[in-house]
Amino acid sequence: MGKIILHIDLNAFFVRCEELKNPDLIGKPVAIGHLGRGGIVSTCSYKAREYGVRSGMPTFEARQRCPHLILIDGNYRLYEEKSKEFFRYIRNFSKLVEPASIDECYVDATEYLNQSSNPIAAITKIQDGLLKETGLMCSIGVSTNKFLAKMASDMKKPMGITIIHKRDIAKILYPLPIEAFYGIGKKTTPKLRALNINTIGDLAKHLLNEDDELRSLFGKYYYALKDLISGKGSDEIIVESDDPKSIGHSKTLDYDVLTIEGLLPHLEELTKRVVNQAKRQNFLGGTVQINLKDTSFKTITRSKKLEQYTNDYNEIFNLASSLLEKNYRGEPIRLIGITLQNLVSKSDSIIQLSIFDDYEAIEEEYRTKLLIAELNRKLKKPMLKTLADMMREQKDGYK
């Protein structure tokens, strides 16, 4: 018997977090993003979508479409905390959970659902319980692999449940427009429409007929498409380690991004989340890694050591953006991520000395920090700090 895979996708997650904090926003056109150069909409409420506002849209264009749009800069610390609540809740039903981003995950629910005489009721229980316990709304896709589960979760929003059996692929997926196929983005869609491929059913027909033009267009991804359209896909759930040697966040983009300028705002957002988490957990990192995944599911991973252990936003973002600029080759990107690796506790970190440093001053600072760290350990609370650390934290906006 095959596995039962769920794709659970939080509905308008950032906006929903803001609504929970301020219920006056409910039912109003709201978007998360900031005005100014490079400002983009991270997500928006369903009311805003009625005016044509979409994720990935420049915020100035969103304001043109909806002049009374409520634009919120974003509280990523709040979103991270609500995301943790989400994942903690989901792990009550299965330990096999693979986060896909801050607001979505794949779940192997085989064992949980096999214990139920009414699987639909059991899935509804997950959905309703999440709303009751966290205030978060979700759509759930159900199938035998991750691709079909993802396709299913996108079909009914908000608070939808969609099941795709392999035998129903033609009935459910074939009528959908070609851009609804997960992995085919804005750059590829016009090329397919030029070949008179307007629906997923049209694509299936051309793939099964061994279309040479499609083979040329997609390259190695052609064979992956053939498998996916036939209902073959990965059902492996990759469970993240609890080992705190790294802090990473990634984001599945709602559209293909083709330029560094288009990727940088997403990298900036993700870096802020990584730095916020590192500061809260009192970690410094020694290495920065970026991850890119293109529409053919090829993953590009690059990393570089920092000059010194740090959780400073500017240092980490500058290195990450440098890695992006040096290694991005113009591929259509569907996922971007950043990880701070080789973590050490801030209180236990060793100051890296160079021949250009004032050795005596640093030695004195190091002795002071060791004394404070030892006192904090005895107090069992991080109550004591140096004046320099307090001033630095106030400058960065952390208390």
Buried (B, 14 or more C-beta within 10 A) or exposed (E): EEBBBBBBBBBBBBBBBBBBEEEEBBEBBBBBBBEEEEBBBBBBBBBBBEBEBBBBBBBEBBBBBBEEBBBBEBBBBBBBEBBEBBBEBBBEBBEBBBBBBBBBBBBBBBEBBEEEEEBEEBBBBBBEBBEEEBBBBBBBBBBBBBBBBBBBBBBEBEBBBBBBEEEEBEEBBBEBEBBBBBBBBBBBBEBBBEBEBBBBBBBBBBBEEEBEEBBEBBEEBBEBBBBBBEBBBBBEBEEEEEEEEBBBBBBBBBBBBBEBEBBBBBBBBBBBBBBBBBBBEBBBBBBBBBBBBBBBBEEBEBBEEBEBBBBBBEBBBBBBBBBBEEEBEEBBBBBBBBBBBBBBEBBEBEEEEEEEEEEEEBEEBBEEBEEBBEEBEEEEEEEEBEEEEEEEEEEBEEE
